[in-house]
Amino acid sequence: MLVAENEPFPSLFELAKRVCIRNVGLIDDVGELPYYLIRPILLRLENPDRLRAIETKSPHIVPETAELWRAHISRSFGDAKLHEYREKGIEGEQWREVYYKLLKKQKEKDKADIEKLKADIKKLSDKKEKRTVGRTTVRRQDISQLRNLDRGFGGNFGGGGGGGGWGAPRGPFSNSTLNKVLTKGRRR
């Protein structure tokens, strides 16, 4: 570590604090250290669950960690939520409970949004299934009639007597899907 000529060497406490800040994610207990000494380190905690674990092992800091919980609320849920609860008169140790209450509400909202999204996707896929053409069975006889049509032979379509009666097919095939395809092709 380089130090400028006119700057004093950092104290052992300053060096230890820097190392703790760099490795803040590994800290899970602060022992009996007073809050004012560990405050700069705890301010760097990004994980609220880690703060809760530290509070559990070092309960003497709990009354003073309200500012840390407010910072987590502001970071996770926005300043609007923070101001909303400040106006309600929340103080001290209640901020941790507020954080976990907001987290629970957020998880419930996310779960409801996911369920709604799944339902919407299911509706869309059902709608898409209805629009797709279903499979149809093609008989060998129908294939041969198609080949005859391609060659110019008419079969029983158009000239003979196949298409006017109630039970008679309206095209050369007994399969109505093939008749529809054939008729649409002729219209174009």
TIMI-549745 format. One line per 3 residues: number of its first residue (from 1); their letters; for each residue x, y, z of N, C-alpha, C. Coordinates in Angstrom, 1 decimal, m for minus. Each point is the difference from the previous one (the first is absolute). Layout:
NUM = A = X,Y,Z,X,Y,Z,X,Y,Z; ...;
! end
This chain:
1 = MLV = 0.8,m1.2,0.0,m0.8,1.2,0.0,0.9,1.2,0.0; m0.2,0.9,m0.9,0.8,1.2,m0.1,m0.7,1.1,0.7; 0.8,0.8,0.7,m0.5,1.2,0.8,0.8,1.2,m0.5;
4 = AEN = m0.7,1.1,m0.2,0.7,1.2,m0.4,0.8,0.5,1.1; 1.0,0.9,m0.3,1.0,0.4,1.0,m0.6,0.8,1.1; m1.0,0.8,m0.3,m0.6,0.9,1.1,m1.2,m0.7,0.7;
7 = EPF = m0.4,m1.2,m0.4,m1.1,m0.7,0.6,0.5,m0.9,1.1; m0.6,m0.1,1.1,0.4,m0.9,1.1,m0.3,m1.5,m0.4; 0.7,m0.9,0.5,m0.4,m1.4,m0.2,m1.3,m0.3,0.6;
10 = PSL = m0.8,m0.9,m0.7,m1.3,m0.3,0.6,0.2,m0.9,1.2; m0.9,0.2,0.9,0.0,m0.7,1.3,m0.3,m1.5,m0.3; 0.3,m0.8,1.0,m0.4,m1.4,m0.1,m1.5,m0.2,m0.1;
13 = FEL = m0.7,0.9,0.7,m1.5,m0.1,0.0,m0.5,0.3,m1.4; 0.6,1.1,m0.7,m0.4,0.3,m1.4,0.3,m1.1,m0.9; 1.2,m0.6,0.1,0.3,m1.2,m0.9,m1.0,m1.1,0.2;
16 = AKR = m0.3,m0.3,1.3,m1.0,m1.1,0.3,m1.3,0.3,m0.6; m0.4,1.3,0.2,m1.3,0.4,m0.5,m0.1,m0.2,m1.6; 1.1,0.4,m0.7,0.0,m0.1,m1.4,m0.1,m1.5,m0.4;
19 = VCI = 0.7,m0.9,0.7,m0.1,m1.4,m0.3,m1.4,m0.5,0.2; m0.6,0.4,1.1,m1.4,m0.4,0.3,m1.0,0.5,m1.0; 0.2,1.2,m0.5,m0.9,0.5,m1.0,0.1,m0.7,m1.3;
22 = RNV = 1.3,m0.4,m0.4,0.2,m0.8,m1.2,m0.6,m1.4,0.1; m0.1,m0.5,1.2,m0.5,m1.4,0.2,m1.3,0.0,0.8; m0.8,1.0,m0.2,m1.2,0.2,0.8,m1.0,m1.2,m0.2;
25 = GLI = 0.0,m0.6,m1.1,m0.9,m1.1,m0.3,0.4,m1.3,0.8; 1.1,0.0,0.6,0.4,m1.2,0.8,m0.2,0.2,1.5; m0.4,1.2,0.4,m0.2,0.3,1.4,m1.4,m0.5,0.5;
28 = DDV = 0.0,m0.7,1.1,m1.3,m0.5,0.5,m0.1,0.3,1.5; 1.0,0.5,0.6,0.0,0.3,1.4,0.9,1.2,0.3; m0.4,0.9,0.8,0.9,1.1,0.4,0.4,0.0,1.5;
31 = GEL = m0.3,m1.0,0.6,0.3,m0.2,1.4,m0.6,1.1,0.9; 0.8,0.6,0.9,m0.5,1.0,0.9,0.4,1.4,m0.4; 0.5,0.1,m1.3,0.4,1.4,m0.5,m1.2,0.9,0.1;
34 = PYY = 0.3,1.3,0.4,m1.1,1.0,0.0,m0.4,0.4,m1.4; m1.2,0.4,m0.1,m0.6,0.3,m1.4,0.8,1.1,m0.7; 0.4,1.0,0.7,0.7,1.1,m0.6,1.3,m0.5,m0.7;
37 = LIR = 0.7,m1.0,0.5,1.2,m0.5,m0.7,m0.3,m0.9,m1.2; m1.1,m0.7,0.0,m0.3,m0.9,m1.1,m1.0,0.6,m1.0; m0.5,1.2,0.3,m1.0,0.7,m0.9,0.5,0.1,m1.5;
40 = PIL = 1.3,0.5,m0.2,0.4,0.1,m1.4,0.1,m1.3,m0.7; 0.2,m1.1,0.7,0.1,m1.3,m0.6,m1.5,m0.5,m0.3; m0.9,0.2,0.9,m1.3,m0.5,m0.2,m0.8,0.8,m1.0;
43 = LRL = 0.4,1.3,m0.2,m0.6,0.8,m1.1,0.3,m0.6,m1.4; 1.0,m0.8,m0.1,0.4,m0.6,m1.3,m0.7,m1.4,m0.2; m0.8,m0.4,1.0,m0.7,m1.3,m0.2,m1.1,0.2,m1.1;
46 = ENP = 0.0,m0.9,m0.9,m1.0,0.1,m1.1,m1.1,m1.1,0.2; 0.2,m0.9,0.9,m1.0,m1.1,0.2,m0.6,0.2,1.4; m1.3,0.3,0.0,m0.8,0.2,1.2,0.0,m1.3,0.9;
49 = DRL = 0.0,m1.1,m0.6,0.1,m1.3,0.8,1.3,m0.1,0.8; 1.1,0.5,m0.6,1.2,0.0,0.7,0.0,1.0,1.2; m0.7,1.1,m0.2,m0.1,1.0,1.1,m0.9,m0.7,1.1;
52 = RAI = m1.0,m0.7,m0.4,m0.8,m0.6,1.0,0.8,m1.1,0.8; 0.8,m0.7,m0.7,0.8,m1.1,0.7,1.0,0.7,0.9; 0.6,1.1,m0.4,0.9,0.7,0.9,m0.7,0.5,1.3;
55 = ETK = m1.2,0.6,m0.2,m0.9,0.4,1.1,m0.3,m1.1,0.9; m0.3,m1.2,m0.5,m0.3,m1.2,0.8,1.2,m0.3,0.9; 1.2,0.0,m0.6,1.2,m0.4,0.8,0.5,1.1,0.9;
58 = SPH = m0.3,1.3,m0.3,0.4,1.1,0.7,m1.2,0.9,0.3; m0.8,m0.4,0.9,m1.3,0.7,0.3,0.2,1.4,0.6; 1.2,0.3,0.5,0.2,1.4,0.5,0.0,1.1,m1.0;
61 = IVP = 0.1,m0.4,m1.3,0.0,1.1,m1.1,m1.4,0.2,m0.5; m1.0,m0.8,0.3,m1.3,0.0,m0.6,m0.7,1.4,0.2; 0.1,0.6,1.2,m0.7,1.3,0.1,0.6,1.1,m0.9;
64 = ETA = 1.2,m0.2,m0.5,0.6,1.1,m0.8,0.0,m0.3,m1.5; m0.5,m1.1,m0.4,0.1,m0.3,m1.5,m1.2,0.5,m0.8; m0.8,0.8,0.5,m1.2,0.5,m0.7,0.4,0.7,m1.3;
67 = ELW = 1.1,0.7,0.0,0.5,0.7,m1.2,0.4,m1.0,m1.1; 0.5,m1.1,0.4,0.4,m1.1,m1.0,m1.2,m0.6,m0.6; m1.1,m0.2,0.8,m1.2,m0.6,m0.5,m0.7,1.0,m0.9;
70 = RAH = 0.0,1.3,0.3,m0.6,1.0,m0.9,0.8,0.0,m1.3; 1.3,m0.1,0.0,0.7,0.0,m1.2,m0.3,m1.2,m0.9; m0.3,m1.2,0.7,m0.4,m1.2,m0.8,m1.4,0.2,m0.6;
73 = ISR = m0.9,0.6,0.8,m1.3,0.2,m0.5,0.0,1.0,m1.2; 0.8,1.0,0.1,0.1,1.0,m1.1,0.6,m0.7,m1.2; 1.0,m0.8,0.2,0.7,m0.7,m1.2,m0.9,m1.0,m0.6;
76 = SFG = m0.8,m0.8,0.8,m0.8,m1.1,m0.6,m1.4,0.5,m0.4; m0.6,0.9,0.6,m1.4,0.4,m0.3,m0.2,1.4,m0.4; 1.1,0.8,0.1,m0.1,1.4,m0.5,m0.3,1.0,1.2;
79 = DAK = 0.3,1.2,m0.3,m0.1,1.1,1.0,m1.4,0.2,0.4; m1.0,m0.2,m0.9,m1.4,0.2,0.3,m0.5,m0.8,1.1; 0.4,m1.3,0.0,m0.4,m0.9,1.1,0.7,0.5,1.3;
82 = LHE = 1.2,0.4,0.0,0.7,0.5,1.2,m0.7,1.2,0.6; m0.4,0.9,m0.9,m0.7,1.2,0.5,m1.4,m0.4,0.5; m0.6,m0.9,m0.6,m1.3,m0.4,0.4,0.0,m0.6,1.5;
85 = YRE = 1.0,m0.8,0.3,0.1,m0.5,1.3,0.6,1.0,1.0; 0.8,0.9,m0.4,0.5,1.1,0.9,m1.2,0.8,0.5; m0.9,0.3,m1.0,m1.2,0.8,0.4,m0.9,m0.8,1.0;
88 = KGI = 0.1,m1.3,0.0,m0.8,m0.8,0.9,0.6,0.0,1.4; 1.2,0.5,0.1,0.6,0.1,1.3,0.8,m1.2,0.5; 0.5,m0.7,m1.0,0.8,m1.2,0.3,1.4,0.4,0.6;
91 = EGE = 0.4,m0.6,1.1,1.3,0.3,0.6,0.8,m1.2,0.4; 1.2,0.2,0.1,0.9,m1.0,0.6,0.0,m1.4,m0.6; m0.2,m1.0,0.8,0.1,m1.4,m0.4,m1.2,m0.4,m0.9;
94 = QWR = m1.0,0.8,m0.1,m1.1,m0.3,m0.9,0.4,0.0,m1.5; 1.0,0.6,m0.3,0.4,0.1,m1.5,0.3,m1.4,m0.6; 0.6,m0.8,0.8,0.3,m1.4,m0.4,m1.3,m0.7,m0.4;
97 = EVY = m1.0,0.1,0.9,m1.3,m0.6,m0.2,m0.6,0.6,m1.3; 0.1,1.3,m0.1,m0.6,0.7,m1.2,0.7,m0.6,m1.3; 1.3,m0.2,0.0,0.7,m0.5,m1.1,m0.6,m1.4,m0.4;
100 = YKL = m0.1,m0.9,1.0,m0.4,m1.3,m0.3,m1.5,m0.1,m0.4; m0.8,0.9,0.6,m1.4,0.1,m0.4,m0.1,0.5,m1.5; 0.8,1.0,m0.4,0.0,0.4,m1.4,0.5,m1.1,m0.9;
103 = LKK = 1.0,m0.7,0.4,0.6,m1.1,m0.8,m1.1,m1.1,m0.2; m0.7,m0.3,1.1,m1.1,m1.0,m0.1,m1.1,0.4,m1.0; m0.4,1.3,0.1,m1.0,0.5,m1.0,0.5,0.0,m1.4;
106 = QKE = 1.3,0.3,m0.2,0.6,0.0,m1.3,0.0,m1.4,m0.6; 0.4,m1.0,0.8,0.0,m1.4,m0.4,m1.4,m0.5,m0.4; m1.0,0.4,0.8,m1.4,m0.4,m0.3,m0.4,0.7,m1.3;
109 = KDK = 0.3,1.2,m0.2,m0.3,0.7,m1.3,0.7,m0.6,m1.2; 1.2,m0.4,0.2,0.8,m0.6,m1.1,m0.7,m1.4,m0.3; m0.4,m0.7,1.0,m0.6,m1.3,m0.2,m1.3,0.1,m0.7;
112 = ADI = m0.8,1.0,0.4,m1.3,0.3,m0.7,0.3,0.4,m1.5; 1.0,0.8,m0.2,0.3,0.4,m1.4,0.5,m1.2,m0.8; 0.7,m0.9,0.6,0.5,m1.2,m0.8,m1.2,m0.8,m0.3;
115 = EKL = m1.0,m0.2,0.9,m1.1,m0.8,m0.2,m0.9,0.6,m1.2; m0.1,1.3,0.1,m0.8,0.7,m1.1,0.7,m0.1,m1.3; 1.3,0.1,0.0,0.8,m0.2,m1.3,m0.2,m1.4,m0.5;
118 = KAD = 0.1,m1.0,0.9,m0.2,m1.4,m0.5,m1.4,m0.2,m0.6; m1.0,0.6,0.7,m1.4,m0.1,m0.5,m0.1,0.6,m1.4; 0.6,1.2,m0.1,m0.1,0.7,m1.3,0.7,m0.8,m1.1;
121 = IKK = 1.2,m0.6,0.3,0.7,m0.8,m1.0,m0.9,m1.2,m0.4; m0.6,m0.6,1.0,m0.9,m1.2,m0.3,m1.1,0.4,m0.9; m0.6,1.2,0.3,m1.1,0.5,m0.9,0.5,0.1,m1.4;
124 = LSD = 1.1,0.7,m0.1,0.6,0.2,m1.4,0.3,m1.3,m0.7; 0.6,m1.0,0.7,0.3,m1.2,m0.6,m1.3,m0.8,m0.4; m1.0,0.1,0.8,m1.3,m0.6,m0.3,m0.6,0.6,m1.2;
127 = KKE = 0.1,1.3,m0.1,m0.5,0.8,m1.1,0.7,m0.4,m1.3; 1.3,m0.1,0.1,0.9,m0.4,m1.1,m0.4,m1.4,m0.5; m0.2,m0.9,1.0,m0.4,m1.4,m0.4,m1.3,0.0,m0.8;
130 = KRT = m0.9,0.8,0.4,m1.3,0.1,m0.7,0.2,0.4,m1.5; 1.0,0.9,m0.2,0.2,0.6,m1.3,0.8,m0.9,m0.9; 0.7,m1.0,0.5,0.8,m0.8,m0.8,m0.9,m1.1,m0.7;
133 = VGR = 0.4,m0.4,m1.1,m0.7,m1.0,m0.8,0.3,m1.3,0.6; m1.1,m0.8,0.3,0.2,m1.3,0.6,0.5,m1.0,m1.1; 0.5,m1.1,0.5,0.5,m1.0,m0.9,m1.2,m0.7,m0.7;
136 = TTV = 0.2,m0.4,m1.2,m1.1,m0.7,m0.7,0.6,m1.3,m0.6; m0.8,m0.9,m0.1,0.4,m1.3,m0.6,m0.2,0.1,m1.5; 1.0,m0.4,m0.8,m0.2,0.0,m1.4,0.0,m1.4,m0.5;
139 = RRQ = m1.0,m0.4,m0.8,m0.1,m1.4,m0.4,0.8,m0.1,m1.4; 0.3,m1.2,m0.3,0.7,m0.3,m1.3,m0.8,0.4,m1.1; m1.3,m0.2,0.1,m1.0,0.3,m1.1,0.1,1.5,m0.3;
142 = DIS = 0.0,0.8,1.1,0.1,1.5,m0.1,1.2,0.4,m0.7; 1.2,m0.7,0.3,1.2,0.4,m0.6,0.0,m0.3,m1.5; m0.6,m1.1,m0.4,m0.1,m0.3,m1.4,m0.9,1.0,m0.7;
145 = QLR = m1.1,0.4,0.6,m0.9,1.0,m0.6,0.8,1.3,m0.2; 0.8,0.4,1.0,0.8,1.2,m0.1,0.9,m0.1,m1.2; 0.7,m1.1,m0.2,0.9,m0.2,m1.1,m0.8,0.1,m1.3;
148 = NLD = m1.2,m0.6,m0.1,m0.8,0.1,m1.2,m0.4,1.5,m0.3; m0.3,0.7,1.1,m0.3,1.5,m0.2,1.2,0.7,m0.6; 1.2,m0.3,0.5,1.2,0.6,m0.5,0.2,m0.3,m1.4;
151 = RGF = m0.3,m1.2,m0.5,0.2,m0.4,m1.4,m1.1,0.5,m0.9; m1.1,0.6,0.6,m1.0,0.5,m0.8,m1.3,m0.8,m0.1; 0.0,m1.1,0.7,m1.2,m0.8,0.1,m0.9,0.5,1.1;
154 = GGN = m1.3,0.1,m0.2,m0.9,0.7,0.9,m0.6,m0.9,1.1; 0.0,m1.3,m0.2,m0.6,m0.8,1.0,m1.5,0.2,0.0; m0.6,0.1,1.2,m1.4,0.3,0.1,m0.3,1.5,0.4;
157 = FGG = 1.0,0.8,m0.2,m0.1,1.4,0.5,m0.4,0.9,m1.2; m1.0,0.8,0.1,m0.3,1.0,m1.0,m0.9,m0.5,m1.1; 0.2,m1.1,m0.5,m0.8,m0.4,m1.2,m1.1,m0.9,0.3;
160 = GGG = 0.2,m1.0,0.8,m1.0,m1.0,0.2,m1.0,0.3,1.0; m0.4,m0.9,0.8,m1.1,0.3,0.9,0.5,0.0,1.4; 1.0,0.6,0.4,0.5,m0.2,1.4,0.0,1.3,0.7;
163 = GGG = m1.0,0.5,0.6,0.2,1.2,0.8,m1.3,0.7,0.3; m1.1,m0.4,m0.5,m1.2,0.8,0.2,m0.9,m0.6,1.1; 0.1,m1.3,0.3,m0.9,m0.6,0.9,0.3,0.3,1.5;
166 = WGA = m0.9,m0.5,0.8,0.3,0.3,1.5,1.1,m0.8,0.5; 0.1,m1.3,m0.3,1.1,m0.8,0.6,1.2,m0.2,m0.8; m0.1,0.6,m1.2,1.1,m0.3,m1.0,1.2,1.0,0.3;
169 = PRG = 1.2,m0.4,m0.2,1.1,0.9,0.2,0.1,1.1,m1.0; 0.5,1.2,0.4,0.0,1.2,m0.8,1.3,0.1,m0.8; 0.7,m1.1,m0.1,1.3,0.1,m0.7,0.4,m1.5,m0.4;
172 = PFS = 1.1,m0.1,m0.5,0.5,m1.4,m0.5,0.4,m0.9,1.2; 0.2,0.6,1.2,0.5,m0.8,1.1,m1.1,m0.2,1.1; 0.1,m1.1,0.7,m0.9,m0.1,1.1,0.5,0.7,1.2;
175 = NST = 1.2,0.4,0.0,0.6,0.8,1.1,m0.2,1.5,m0.3; m0.8,0.6,0.9,m0.4,1.4,m0.2,1.2,1.0,0.0; 1.0,m0.3,0.8,1.1,0.9,0.1,0.7,0.1,m1.4;
178 = LNK = 0.2,m1.2,m0.6,0.6,0.1,m1.3,m0.8,0.7,m1.0; m1.3,m0.1,0.1,m0.9,0.7,m0.9,0.1,1.5,0.2; 0.1,0.5,1.3,0.2,1.4,0.3,1.3,0.5,m0.6;
181 = VLT = 1.1,m0.8,0.1,1.3,0.5,m0.5,m0.1,0.1,m1.5; m0.7,m1.0,m0.6,m0.1,0.0,m1.5,m0.8,1.2,m0.5; m1.1,0.3,0.7,m0.9,1.1,m0.4,0.7,1.4,0.3;
184 = KGR = 0.7,0.1,1.1,0.8,1.3,0.2,1.0,0.2,m1.1; 0.7,m1.1,m0.3,1.0,0.1,m1.1,m0.6,0.4,m1.3; m1.2,m0.4,m0.3,m0.6,0.4,m1.3,m0.5,1.5,0.0;
187 = RR = m0.3,0.5,1.2,m0.5,1.4,0.0,1.1,0.9,m0.2; 1.2,m0.3,0.3,1.1,0.9,m0.2,0.5,0.0,m1.3;
! end
